[in-house]
Amino acid sequence: MKSLIATTTLMTMSLLAADRTAYIGTYTKPEGSNGIYMVRLNETTGQLSTPELAAESPNPSFLAISKGGKFLYAANEVNNGDVSAFAILPNGKLSPLNKVKSKGDAPCHLNIDSTGKWLAVANYSSGTAAVLPIGKDGKLGEAVATVQHKGKSVDPRRQEGPHAHSVNFSADNKFLYVADLGLDQVKIYSFDAKTGAITEKAQLETPKGAGPRHLALGVGGLAYVLNEMASSVSVFRWAGEPKGQILTTVSAIPADYKANTSGAEVVLHPKRTLLFTSNRGHDSISIYRTEPTTGETKLLGQQPIGGKVPRGFVLSPDAKFLVAGAQNSDLLVAFKVDLAEGKLIPSGSSVKVGSPVCVRFVK
């Protein structure tokens, strides 16, 4: 009897250990979403728990979590936007710390540098990016650096002016990459981790009308840039020169697909041999085989998401599962990652959550 109890206890502990908490950023609406939600993924079975409201917040579209898992930050995507700071409580719920201005309109993306002392935010409508200090208590300070992009590109409707869409710190923490959909450029800034100052250093130029949105950084100066408007990925190598070298551009969708579609998110597998992007309209996740050192990238195919308008998605901390949100279907879906075959296999688990935009795991 004691042996049976001990075995049952160990199994229960194992299942609990397999559960990983993720937070979901959403677009709030009267029916369906009130802010930031939390969900648990069982990394053994791929099952998702029923989402719970972690904190109320207006349009917390994009999230970032501190390396130690103590704090969460949300971009409140509204005019004259805000960035909200929260403490992550032991039960997973979020306790508000403070809120500061994002220094622009419609903040849509943010990231934390490797020291954990700085947060960068991109403001889509105003074409600005800013760097905010993070205190030891997790609270945000007012911006210490702000840049205003200028110019336009070839599409008179979508590229009439600058639209900063994402911010990414380099692995060595020396540079900040800011993708601007309106300029068909990724601007690269030198970053001073002591002061938070940024200085324009170089740029990557995507094909005209491509509309760079998000990017994933590889090794050896490789950058995989997701082009929202062209539904493609442009691969660059940057070695410090004023303009990075574009190696290739690969379509995210089948050649015979003629309906409207647009890219939303890009994620590089930790092994750097697979790359994933989401396709709104085509309603799928594209899968690419990548060569980690040369940047050679080949489209393998697409996995239907099972819902409308896939936006943000993320790999689980062990990279065995991919969890994606379908914004217009109010759906969160889990897939098992087959690294060898380059496939996504539905786990059979999906849960309802209103207008999911971003998913982030506590690591």
PyMOL commands that set and color helices and strands:
alter all, ss='L'
color gray80, all
select helices_A, chain A and resi 2-18+327-329
alter helices_A, ss='H'
color red, helices_A
select strands_A, chain A and resi 19-26+35-42+52-56+60-65+71-76+82-88+94-101+107-112+118-123+128-133+145-148+164-169+175-180+185-191+198-205+212-217+222-227+232-237+245-251+262-268+274-280+284-290+297-304+310-315+321-326+331-338+343-352+356-361
alter strands_A, ss='S'
color yellow, strands_A
deselect
rebuild
show_as cartoon
